[in-house]
Amino acid sequence: MEIRIATMNDIEQICQLYTEFFAYNAKLQPKYCKEIKENGNYPKSIITDDKSDIIIAIENNTILGFVHIQEAETPPYDSVVQHKFAVIIDFIVTVLCREKGIGKKLMDEAKKWTKLRNLEYIELMVLNNAKEANSFYEKNGFVTVSHTMRYGL
């Protein structure tokens, strides 16, 4: 298995995984997430952006998973210590390939990506009811620093 930065040649398979990812999120949060088919515009915009990448795990010309990671920085408020960090926007390993160490390898590569850019840490948001994802991130050293609360009307 190879872990590398995605290129435009990987768009079709990335779209398939995004479609799977959207379906998963829609099942967890049907009120807020929709099951849609990714058309390629979103991953193309990531690949061409110099502050973000899609890191893929690929074997036998098949993408097994990916992490979309990008640079971010704190807002320019006087009360906030200014710094830059990485944000994991999307992270997926296809269902048939989970529990095989692929996610760990992708996360390790995301950590390297962050260090190479001299960023201070990696941040991500995960749905509260995504139990497998929460467990995975905790096993990889992530800790909860805040949580979002919602009041529906």
GUSE-609901 format. One record per residue: residue in one letter; x, y, z of N, C-alpha, C, O, CB in turn. Coordinates in pm, whole numbers, plus 32768, in hexadecimal, padded with zeros to 4 digits. Glycine has a CB too. Layout:
// GUSE-609901
ATOM   type    nc1    nc2    nc3   cac1   cac2   cac3    cc1    cc2    cc3    oc1    oc2    oc3   cbc1   cbc2   cbc3
ATOM      a      X      Y      Z      X      Y      Z      X      Y      Z      X      Y      Z      X      Y      Z
...
//
This chain:
// GUSE-609901
ATOM   type    nc1    nc2    nc3   cac1   cac2   cac3    cc1    cc2    cc3    oc1    oc2    oc3   cbc1   cbc2   cbc3
ATOM      m   8055   7F8A   8000   8000   8000   8000   8059   807C   8000   80C0   8081   8042   7FA0   8000   807B
ATOM      e   802E   80DE   7FB5   8076   815D   7FAB   8021   81CC   7FE7   7FA7   81D1   7FD3   8099   817C   7F16
ATOM      i   8061   8225   8030   8020   829D   8064   8060   8312   801A   80DA   8321   801C   802F   82AC   8102
ATOM      r   800E   8364   7FD8   8043   83D5   7F8B   7FDC   8443   7F7C   7F66   8431   7F9E   8072   83A6   7F00
ATOM      i   800A   84B4   7F49   7FB1   8525   7F2D   7F64   8508   7EAC   7F9E   84DB   7E4A   8003   85AB   7F20
ATOM      a   7EE4   8521   7EAD   7E8E   8509   7E38   7EB1   8569   7DC7   7EDF   85D9   7DDE   7DFA   8517   7E5D
ATOM      t   7E99   853A   7D4E   7EA8   858D   7CD6   7E22   858E   7C8B   7DC3   854A   7CB3   7F1C   8557   7C7B
ATOM      m   7E1E   85D9   7C21   7DA3   85E0   7BD0   7D7D   8556   7B98   7D08   853C   7B7D   7DB6   8644   7B5C
ATOM      n   7DDF   84FF   7B86   7DC2   8478   7B54   7D72   8424   7BB7   7D3B   83BD   7B92   7E44   8431   7B32
ATOM      d   7D6C   8450   7C35   7D26   8405   7C9D   7C97   8435   7CB4   7C50   83FC   7D08   7D73   8410   7D1E
ATOM      i   7C6C   849A   7C6D   7BEB   84DB   7C86   7B76   8479   7C84   7B21   847C   7CDD   7BD3   8548   7C21
ATOM      e   7B6F   8423   7C20   7AFA   83CA   7C13   7AE9   8372   7C8F   7A7A   8366   7CC3   7B0A   8372   7B96
ATOM      q   7B55   8335   7CBF   7B4A   82DF   7D34   7B31   8330   7DB3   7AE9   8303   7E0D   7BC8   828C   7D44
ATOM      i   7B6A   83A7   7DBB   7B51   83FE   7E2F   7ABC   8422   7E33   7A80   8424   7E9E   7BA9   847F   7E28
ATOM      c   7A82   843E   7DC0   79F2   845C   7DB9   799F   83E7   7DED   793C   83FC   7E34   79C9   847E   7D29
ATOM      q   79C5   836E   7DCB   797D   82F8   7DFB   7982   82F0   7E93   791E   82D3   7ED4   79B7   8278   7DBC
ATOM      l   79F9   830A   7ECC   7A06   8307   7F5D   79BA   837A   7F9E   797E   8368   8009   7A99   830C   7F85
ATOM      y   79BC   83F1   7F60   796E   845F   7F97   78D9   843D   7F98   7893   845D   7FF7   7988   84E0   7F47
ATOM      t   78A9   83FE   7F2F   781D   83D7   7F29   77FD   8376   7F9B   7793   8382   7FDA   77FD   8396   7EA0
ATOM      e   7857   8317   7FB7   7846   82BB   8027   7847   8308   80AC   77F6   82EC   8105   78B5   824F   8027
ATOM      f   78A1   8368   80B8   78AE   83BA   8130   782E   840C   8149   77FE   8414   81BA   7928   8419   8123
ATOM      f   77F9   8448   80E0   777E   8497   80ED   7708   843F   8118   76B6   8469   8169   775D   84DE   8068
ATOM      a   7701   83C7   80E2   7695   836A   8108   76A0   8345   819C   763B   833E   81E1   769A   82EB   80B0
ATOM      y   7719   832D   81CB   7731   830C   8258   7703   837F   82B2   76BB   836A   8313   77C7   82ED   8271
ATOM      n   772C   83F8   8290   7705   846E   82DF   766E   8485   82DC   7634   84AB   8341   774E   84EB   82AC
ATOM      a   7630   846E   826B   759F   8481   825F   7554   841F   82B9   74EA   8441   82EF   7572   846F   81CC
ATOM      k   7589   83A6   82C9   7549   8345   8323   7558   836F   83B5   74FD   835B   8405   7585   82BA   830E
ATOM      l   75CB   83AA   83D6   75E2   83D6   8460   7596   8456   8482   7567   8466   84F3   7676   83EB   8478
ATOM      q   758A   84B0   8423   754C   8533   8439   74EC   8555   83C6   7505   85B3   837C   75BA   85A0   8446
ATOM      p   747E   850A   83B7   7426   851F   8344   73E6   85A9   833F   73BF   85D7   82D4   73BA   84B7   8345
ATOM      k   73DB   85EA   83B0   73A0   8670   83B2   73FE   86DA   8377   73D1   8742   8349   737A   8695   8440
ATOM      y   7482   86BE   8379   74E4   8723   8352   753E   86FB   82DE   757A   8752   829E   7539   8744   83C7
ATOM      c   754A   8679   82C2   75A2   864B   8258   7552   8604   81EC   74F3   85BB   8208   760E   85ED   8291
ATOM      k   757A   861A   816D   7536   85DD   80FD   758F   8575   80BA   7609   8583   80B6   750B   8647   8097
ATOM      e   754F   850E   8087   7595   84A9   8038   7598   84DB   7FA8   7532   84DD   7F64   754E   841C   8043
ATOM      i   760E   8502   7F7B   761D   8534   7EF2   7690   84EC   7EAD   76E3   84AC   7EEE   7634   85CD   7EF1
ATOM      k   7694   84F8   7E2A   7703   84C1   7DDD   7765   8533   7DC1   7740   859A   7D8A   76D0   8480   7D57
ATOM      e   77E3   851E   7DE8   784B   8584   7DD0   786B   8588   7D3B   7881   8520   7CFD   78CC   8565   7E24
ATOM      n   786D   8601   7D02   7883   8610   7C72   7914   862E   7C4D   7936   8630   7BD7   782C   867D   7C3D
ATOM      g   796A   8646   7CAF   79F7   865D   7C93   7A27   86EB   7CAA   7A9E   8702   7CBB   7A13   8639   7C08
ATOM      n   79CA   8749   7CAB   79F5   87D4   7CBD   7A38   87ED   7D44   7A9D   8833   7D4C   797E   8830   7CAF
ATOM      y   7A00   87B2   7DAD   7A39   87C6   7E32   7AC6   878C   7E3D   7B21   87D5   7E65   79DE   8788   7E9A
ATOM      p   7ADD   870C   7E1C   7B66   86D9   7E28   7BC9   8720   7DCB   7C3D   872F   7DEE   7B67   8645   7E0A
ATOM      k   7B9B   874A   7D55   7BF4   8795   7CFC   7C22   8817   7D3D   7C96   883D   7D31   7BAD   87B3   7C76
ATOM      s   7BC7   8859   7D84   7BEC   88D8   7DC5   7C51   88C1   7E36   7CA5   8917   7E50   7B6E   891D   7DFD
ATOM      i   7C49   884E   7E77   7CA9   882E   7EE1   7D32   8813   7EA5   7D97   8846   7ED5   7C78   87B4   7F34
ATOM      i   7D36   87C2   7E3D   7DB4   879B   7DFF   7DFE   8814   7DC7   7E79   8816   7DC9   7D9C   8735   7D90
ATOM      t   7DB7   8876   7D95   7DF8   88EC   7D5A   7E18   8959   7DC1   7E58   89BC   7D9E   7DA1   8925   7CEE
ATOM      d   7DEC   8949   7E3C   7E05   89AB   7EA6   7E8A   898B   7EEB   7E9F   891A   7F16   7D91   89AC   7F0D
ATOM      d   7EE4   89ED   7EF5   7F65   89D1   7F33   7F62   89CE   7FCC   7FC9   89B7   800B   7FC9   8A37   7F07
ATOM      k   7EEE   89E6   800A   7EE3   89DD   809B   7E96   8961   80C8   7E78   8951   813E   7E9F   8A59   80D1
ATOM      s   7E76   8909   806A   7E2F   888E   808E   7E57   881C   8031   7E88   8832   7FC3   7D96   88A3   8089
ATOM      d   7E42   87A3   8061   7E5F   872B   8014   7DFB   86BF   8037   7DBB   86C2   809F   7EF0   86FB   802D
ATOM      i   7DF0   8660   7FDD   7DAD   85E2   7FF8   7E1B   8579   7FF9   7E5E   8563   7F94   7D3A   85C2   7F8E
ATOM      i   7E2D   853A   806A   7E90   84D0   8077   7E45   844C   8067   7DE3   8433   80AC   7EDD   84D7   8103
ATOM      i   7E74   83F9   800A   7E2C   837E   7FEC   7E7D   8302   8015   7EF8   8304   8017   7E0A   8378   7F56
ATOM      a   7E34   8297   8035   7E6D   8212   8046   7E40   81C3   7FCB   7DC9   81B5   7FB3   7E3F   81CC   80CE
ATOM      i   7EA0   8190   7F7F   7E7F   814E   7F01   7EC9   80C8   7EF7   7F3E   80BC   7F1C   7EA3   81A8   7E88
ATOM      e   7E81   8065   7EC5   7EBB   7FE0   7EB2   7E7D   7FA3   7E36   7E03   7FA6   7E24   7EA3   7F84   7F2F
ATOM      n   7ED1   7F6D   7DE0   7EA2   7F31   7D62   7E4A   7F93   7D14   7DE1   7F6D   7CDF   7E54   7EAF   7D7D
ATOM      n   7E75   800F   7D0D   7E2F   807A   7CC5   7DA4   8098   7CFB   7D51   80D1   7CB4   7E24   8056   7C34
ATOM      t   7D89   8071   7D78   7D08   808D   7DB7   7D1F   80E0   7E34   7D6E   80BA   7E8A   7CBC   8009   7DD9
ATOM      i   7CD9   8151   7E3E   7CE3   81A5   7EB5   7C8D   8167   7F23   7C16   8151   7F11   7CB6   8239   7E98
ATOM      l   7CCD   814C   7F93   7C8A   810A   8004   7C58   816E   806C   7C00   814F   80BC   7CEA   80A8   8046
ATOM      g   7C90   81E6   8069   7C68   824E   80C8   7CB5   82CD   80AD   7D14   82CF   805F   7C7F   821F   8157
ATOM      f   7C8B   8338   80EF   7CD1   83B7   80E0   7CB6   8411   8157   7C58   83FE   81A3   7CA8   83FD   805F
ATOM      v   7D0C   8475   8163   7CF9   84E0   81C4   7D0B   8565   8179   7D6E   8579   8134   7D5E   84D4   823C
ATOM      h   7CA9   85BE   8189   7CB2   8645   8153   7CE2   869D   81C6   7C9E   86AA   822C   7C26   8678   8118
ATOM      i   7D58   86D8   81B6   7D95   872A   821D   7DBA   87B2   81E4   7DE1   87BD   8170   7E12   86E4   8259
ATOM      q   7DAC   881B   8236   7DCF   88A0   8206   7E06   88F6   8276   7DED   88DF   82EC   7D56   88E3   81C6
ATOM      e   7E51   895B   824D   7E86   89BD   82AB   7E17   8A1C   82D6   7DBC   8A3C   828A   7EFC   8A0C   826C
ATOM      a   7E21   8A48   8354   7DC2   8AAA   8389   7E0E   8B04   83EA   7E7E   8AE4   8412   7D47   8A65   83CF
ATOM      e   7DD1   8B72   8410   7E0D   8BC9   8474   7DA0   8C08   84C8   7D2C   8C10   84A1   7E64   8C35   8432
ATOM      t   7DC9   8C34   853D   7D6A   8C6F   8599   7D36   8CF3   8562   7D7A   8D34   8512   7DAB   8C85   8623
ATOM      p   7CBE   8D1C   858A   7C89   8D9C   855C   7CDB   8E0F   8598   7D16   8E00   8602   7BF3   8DAA   8581
ATOM      p   7CDD   8E80   8554   7D32   8EF0   8580   7CF5   8F42   85F2   7CE1   8FBB   85E5   7D4E   8F4C   850A
ATOM      y   7CD7   8F00   865F   7C9F   8F43   86D4   7D10   8F60   8737   7D69   8F0D   874A   7C2F   8EEC   8717
ATOM      d   7D0C   8FD4   8775   7D73   8FF8   87D5   7D7A   8F97   884A   7DE5   8F84   8885   7D5B   9084   8809
ATOM      s   7D0C   8F59   886D   7D07   8F00   88E0   7D36   8E72   88C2   7D3A   8E1E   891C   7C7C   8EFB   8917
ATOM      v   7D59   8E55   8844   7D81   8DCF   881C   7E15   8DCE   87F9   7E45   8E25   87AF   7D2D   8D9E   87A4
ATOM      v   7E5E   8D6D   882E   7EEA   8D5A   880A   7EEE   8D28   8779   7EB6   8CBE   875B   7F33   8CF6   886D
ATOM      q   7F2E   8D72   8722   7F31   8D4F   8694   7F89   8CD5   867C   7FF9   8CCD   86AE   7F63   8DC6   8641
ATOM      h   7F55   8C76   862E   7FA2   8C02   8606   7F5F   8BBE   8590   7EEB   8BD6   8571   7FB2   8BA0   867D
ATOM      k   7FAC   8B68   854E   7F7A   8B19   84DD   7F73   8A88   8507   7FC2   8A58   8558   7FD5   8B2B   845F
ATOM      f   7F12   8A42   84CD   7EFD   89B6   84EE   7EC2   896F   8475   7EA1   89AE   8411   7E9F   89A7   856A
ATOM      a   7EB5   88ED   847E   7E78   88A0   8412   7DEB   8876   843C   7DCF   8863   84B2   7ECF   8823   83EE
ATOM      v   7D95   8869   83DA   7D0C   883B   83F2   7CF2   87C3   8397   7D06   87C9   831D   7CA4   88AD   83D8
ATOM      i   7CC6   8757   83D4   7C96   86E6   8384   7C04   8704   8365   7BB0   870D   83BF   7CA8   865B   83D0
ATOM      i   7BE8   8713   82E5   7B61   8734   82B8   7B10   86B3   82A5   7A9F   86A9   82D5   7B65   8785   8233
ATOM      d   7B4A   8653   8260   7B07   85D5   8245   7B6B   8563   8256   7BE1   8571   8237   7ACA   85D3   81B6
ATOM      f   7B3A   84F3   8288   7B8F   847D   829D   7B37   8403   8287   7AD1   83F2   82CA   7BD0   847C   832E
ATOM      i   7B5E   83AE   822A   7B10   8335   8211   7B6B   82C2   81E7   7BCA   82D3   819B   7AA6   834E   81A6
ATOM      v   7B4B   824F   821A   7B7F   81D0   81E9   7B03   8181   81C0   7AA5   8174   820E   7BD9   8183   8257
ATOM      t   7B05   814D   8147   7A90   8105   8116   7A6C   8092   8176   7AC4   8055   81B2   7AA9   80CF   8088
ATOM      v   79ED   8077   8182   79B9   8018   81E5   7A01   7F91   81E0   7A22   7F59   8248   7925   8004   81D0
ATOM      l   7A19   7F5E   8169   7A57   7ED9   815C   7AE9   7ED5   8188   7B22   7E69   8197   7A4C   7EAB   80CE
ATOM      c   7B26   7F49   819B   7BB5   7F4F   81BC   7BD0   7F81   8249   7C44   7F9A   826C   7BFC   7FA7   815A
ATOM      r   7B6A   7F90   829A   7B7F   7FC1   8322   7BBB   7F54   837A   7BB3   7EDE   835A   7AFC   7FF2   835F
ATOM      e   7BF7   7F7F   83E9   7C36   7F25   844A   7CB0   7EDD   8410   7CD1   7E6F   843C   7BD2   7EBE   847C
ATOM      k   7CF3   7F1A   83AD   7D6A   7EDE   8370   7DE5   7F39   837B   7E4C   7F1E   833E   7D4E   7EBE   82DC
ATOM      g   7DDA   7FA4   83C9   7E4B   7FFE   83DC   7E58   806C   8375   7EB5   80BC   837B   7EC8   7FAF   83DC
ATOM      i   7DFB   8072   8316   7E02   80D8   82AD   7DEB   8163   82E7   7E33   81C1   82C5   7D9C   80BB   823E
ATOM      g   7D87   8170   833D   7D6C   81F1   837C   7DE3   8223   83CC   7E03   829A   83C7   7CF2   81E7   83D6
ATOM      k   7E25   81CA   8414   7E9C   81EE   8462   7F09   8223   8408   7F49   8287   8427   7ED0   8176   84B2
ATOM      k   7F1F   81E0   8397   7F86   820D   8339   7F63   8295   82FD   7FBA   82EB   82ED   7F98   81A6   82C8
ATOM      l   7EE4   82A9   82DD   7EBA   832C   82AA   7ECC   8398   8314   7EFA   8406   82F6   7E27   8327   827C
ATOM      m   7EA9   8378   8391   7EB8   83D9   83FD   7F4B   83F9   8414   7F6E   846D   842A   7E78   83A5   847E
ATOM      d   7FA0   8395   8410   8030   83AE   8420   8063   840B   83B3   80B6   8463   83CE   807E   8329   841E
ATOM      e   8033   83F8   833A   805D   844F   82CC   8027   84DD   82DE   806B   853E   82BD   802E   8415   8245
ATOM      a   7FAE   84E9   8313   7F76   856E   8330   7FCA   85B5   839B   7FDF   862E   8393   7EE2   8563   835F
ATOM      k   7FF9   856A   83FC   804F   85A4   8464   80D3   85D3   8428   8104   863E   844B   806A   853D   84D4
ATOM      k   810E   8584   83CC   8189   85AC   8388   8172   862B   8335   81C3   8687   8337   81BE   853A   832D
ATOM      w   8102   862E   82EE   80DD   86A1   829A   80DA   871E   82F1   810C   8787   82CA   8053   868A   8255
ATOM      t   809E   8712   8366   8091   8783   83C3   8119   87B0   83F5   8134   8828   83FB   8038   875C   843A
ATOM      k   816E   8753   8419   81F5   8775   844A   8248   87B8   83DE   828F   8819   83F8   823D   86F8   847D
ATOM      l   8241   8784   8363   828E   87BE   82F4   8269   8850   82D9   82BC   889D   82A8   827A   876C   8276
ATOM      r   81EF   8875   82F8   81C1   88FE   82E3   81D0   8954   8361   81A2   89C6   8365   812F   88FD   82B7
ATOM      n   8211   891C   83C7   8228   8964   8445   81A7   8996   8484   81A2   8A05   84BA   8285   89D9   842D
ATOM      l   813F   8945   847E   80C0   8967   84BC   80BF   892D   8548   8103   88CA   8563   8049   8932   8467
ATOM      e   8073   896A   85A2   807B   8946   8630   802F   88C8   8657   805A   8882   86B2   8048   89B7   8680
ATOM      y   7FC1   88AB   8615   7F71   8836   8638   7F0E   8819   85CA   7F02   8865   8569   7F28   884C   86BE
ATOM      i   7EC7   87AA   85D9   7E5C   8786   857D   7DD9   878E   85C9   7DCE   8760   863B   7E72   86F7   853F
ATOM      e   7D77   87C8   8588   7CF1   87D4   85C2   7C8E   8793   8563   7CA4   878F   84EA   7CCC   886A   85DD
ATOM      l   7C20   8760   859A   7BB6   8729   8547   7B33   872F   8591   7B2F   873F   860B   7BD6   8697   851E
ATOM      m   7AC7   8723   8547   7A42   8716   8581   7A0F   868C   855D   7A25   865B   84EE   79E0   8787   854F
ATOM      v   79CB   864D   85BC   7993   85C8   85A4   7908   85C5   85E1   78F0   85FC   864C   79EF   8558   85E0
ATOM      l   78AC   8585   859C   7825   8579   85D0   7825   852B   8653   786A   84C5   865F   77C8   8535   8569
ATOM      n   77DA   855A   86B2   77D5   851A   8735   77A7   8488   872E   77D8   8435   877A   7778   8568   8791
ATOM      n   774C   846A   86D3   7718   83E2   86CA   7766   8389   8669   773B   831A   864A   7687   83E6   86A1
ATOM      a   77D8   83B8   8639   7831   8367   85E5   7893   831E   8641   7908   8343   864B   787D   83C0   857B
ATOM      k   7861   82B8   8683   78AD   8273   86ED   7932   823C   86BC   7998   824F   86FE   7859   8201   8726
ATOM      e   7934   81F8   8648   79B1   81C0   8613   7A17   822E   85F9   7A8C   821F   8619   7996   8172   8593
ATOM      a   79EA   829C   85BF   7A44   830B   85A0   7A7C   8349   8620   7AF4   8363   8629   79FB   8375   854D
ATOM      n   7A25   835F   8682   7A54   8398   8700   7ABD   833E   8740   7B23   836F   8770   79DE   83AD   8760
ATOM      s   7AA4   82BE   8742   7B03   825F   877C   7B88   8261   8730   7BF3   8261   876D   7AC7   81D0   877B
ATOM      f   7B80   8264   86AC   7BF9   8269   8659   7C4D   82E4   867A   7CC6   82DA   868E   7BD5   8268   85C3
ATOM      y   7C0D   8358   867F   7C58   83D4   8699   7C95   83D2   8724   7D07   83FE   8736   7BFD   844E   868A
ATOM      e   7C4D   83A1   8786   7C84   8398   880E   7CFD   833B   8812   7D60   8359   8854   7C19   8367   8870
ATOM      k   7CF7   82CA   87CC   7D68   826D   87C6   7DE1   82AD   8783   7E52   8284   879A   7D40   81EE   877B
ATOM      n   7DC9   8312   8730   7E34   8356   86EA   7E5F   83D7   8730   7EA2   842B   86F4   7E0A   8374   865D
ATOM      g   7E38   83E6   87AF   7E6B   8453   8800   7E19   84D2   8803   7E42   8534   8841   7EEE   8474   87D4
ATOM      f   7DA6   84D4   87C0   7D53   854B   87C1   7D04   8553   8844   7CD7   84ED   8879   7CF3   854B   8748
ATOM      v   7CF4   85CC   8876   7CA6   85E3   88EF   7C3C   864D   88D2   7C51   86A6   887F   7D01   860D   8966
ATOM      t   7BCD   8645   8916   7B63   86A7   8907   7B8C   8728   894D   7BB1   8727   89C2   7ADD   8671   8941
ATOM      v   7B85   8796   8903   7BA6   8819   893D   7B2C   8874   8942   7B2D   88D9   8989   7C16   885C   88ED
ATOM      s   7AC4   8851   88F9   7A46   889B   88FE   79DC   8842   88BE   79FC   87DA   8885   7A50   8927   88B4
ATOM      h   795F   886B   88C9   78F6   8825   8880   788A   8889   885B   7878   88F0   889C   78BC   87B1   88D5
ATOM      t   7845   8868   87F0   77DC   88BE   87BD   7757   8895   87F9   7736   881F   8800   77D6   88B8   8723
ATOM      m   770C   88F7   8824   7687   88DC   885A   7621   891F   87FE   763E   8987   87C3   7678   890F   88EE
ATOM      r   75AC   88E4   87F3   7547   8918   8798   74C0   8919   87E1   749E   88BC   882A   7540   88C2   8715
ATOM      y   7476   8982   87CB   73ED   898E   87FE   7391   899B   8787   7396   8A00   8740   73DE   8A07   8861
ATOM      g   733E   8938   876F   72E4   893B   86FD   7264   8986   871B   722F   8980   878A   72C3   88B0   86D1
ATOM      l   7233   89CC   86B9   71B6   8A18   86C5   714A   89DB   8670   70DA   8A0D   866D   71CB   8AAA   869E
//
